[in-house]
């Protein structure tokens, strides 16, 4: 899933939208909420977001997970949350309460081995999980907090190892385009596999021409769309410290963007865009920063902003932009905190707002 809106209609429109959201809130219903998983304490923390300043105030640390929770996703309504538990090979599901806390649904769902990334289609019908340990992709149909494996799941990804190329795929990232093509980063083989997803059954079918070569150790991924409606896939290559960019064609195939890959900081592992579709932000885990880019709306090419980076806490591993497009947050697993930034509307430049402590080892972020 990606969060989108159209055009820059001015600071007045943005401010009015933020104020409108603020006016809908009360002491029991925060206008904005940030959810963060914490691996050291196996919890999901909830924070209220001040939509005038971006400042966070903790609501709850009460939602328990299973072992080593990582990514967290909300369904399109924001009423249900899904947490991927890397250590226990499972997904925990929750109902989002009106005060921003979470209530756990009964039981959990089993994934493949060492699940490390997940994505949801824009309609909220299917949840796709990249299983690094079992070298495959699990797909589940979604009904509120219920997840059901689709027929044929899990699906193989990457190429079978051979004596000449013995590396396993080791999938580490997954994203879904708006027209329902699934892209999987095969970290062990430096490739991206492409699948069509059946809109009725959820079955994955690899398309002709897949997989595609990318940089070294691809991890974070984002399928998004520019302000000129060009669909683009961005892949963070953790090992080569750059971002591969591809135009997504109507049949799901990929065409490399001119001058791709684009240099990033050290260890790019997660990617986010903001709702104007003009700016891209990349978490650089090994240099403790966010790299910021302007997206060429016609081609998807990236140009570094000025300044090109902002500092975060230690080892940031996830990133999210609030739906109103005014604030960006990172989870810093090495320093047990979150970094909050405001997004300058016309330039995309990030300005530090706050650093706030979390429970031990924050790993995944979701916003509403």
HELIX and SHEET records of a PDB file:
HELIX    1   1 UNK A   11  UNK A   24  1                                  14    
SHEET    1   A 4 UNK A  56  UNK A  64  0                                        
SHEET    2   A 4 UNK A  43  UNK A  49 -1                                        
SHEET    3   A 4 UNK A  32  UNK A  38 -1                                        
SHEET    4   A 4 UNK A 362  UNK A 367 -1                                        
SHEET    1   B 4 UNK A  69  UNK A  74  0                                        
SHEET    2   B 4 UNK A  80  UNK A  85 -1                                        
SHEET    3   B 4 UNK A  90  UNK A  96 -1                                        
SHEET    4   B 4 UNK A 102  UNK A 110 -1                                        
SHEET    1   C 4 UNK A 115  UNK A 120  0                                        
SHEET    2   C 4 UNK A 126  UNK A 131 -1                                        
SHEET    3   C 4 UNK A 136  UNK A 143 -1                                        
SHEET    4   C 4 UNK A 146  UNK A 149 -1                                        
SHEET    1   D 4 UNK A 115  UNK A 120  0                                        
SHEET    2   D 4 UNK A 126  UNK A 131 -1                                        
SHEET    3   D 4 UNK A 136  UNK A 143 -1                                        
SHEET    4   D 4 UNK A 155  UNK A 156 -1                                        
SHEET    1   E 4 UNK A 171  UNK A 176  0                                        
SHEET    2   E 4 UNK A 181  UNK A 186 -1                                        
SHEET    3   E 4 UNK A 191  UNK A 197 -1                                        
SHEET    4   E 4 UNK A 204  UNK A 206 -1                                        
SHEET    1   F 4 UNK A 171  UNK A 176  0                                        
SHEET    2   F 4 UNK A 181  UNK A 186 -1                                        
SHEET    3   F 4 UNK A 191  UNK A 197 -1                                        
SHEET    4   F 4 UNK A 212  UNK A 213 -1                                        
SHEET    1   G 4 UNK A 218  UNK A 225  0                                        
SHEET    2   G 4 UNK A 231  UNK A 237 -1                                        
SHEET    3   G 4 UNK A 242  UNK A 248 -1                                        
SHEET    4   G 4 UNK A 254  UNK A 256 -1                                        
SHEET    1   H 4 UNK A 218  UNK A 225  0                                        
SHEET    2   H 4 UNK A 231  UNK A 237 -1                                        
SHEET    3   H 4 UNK A 242  UNK A 248 -1                                        
SHEET    4   H 4 UNK A 262  UNK A 263 -1                                        
SHEET    1   I 4 UNK A 268  UNK A 273  0                                        
SHEET    2   I 4 UNK A 279  UNK A 284 -1                                        
SHEET    3   I 4 UNK A 289  UNK A 295 -1                                        
SHEET    4   I 4 UNK A 302  UNK A 311 -1                                        
SHEET    1   J 4 UNK A 316  UNK A 321  0                                        
SHEET    2   J 4 UNK A 327  UNK A 332 -1                                        
SHEET    3   J 4 UNK A 337  UNK A 343 -1                                        
SHEET    4   J 4 UNK A 350  UNK A 357 -1                                        
END                                                                             
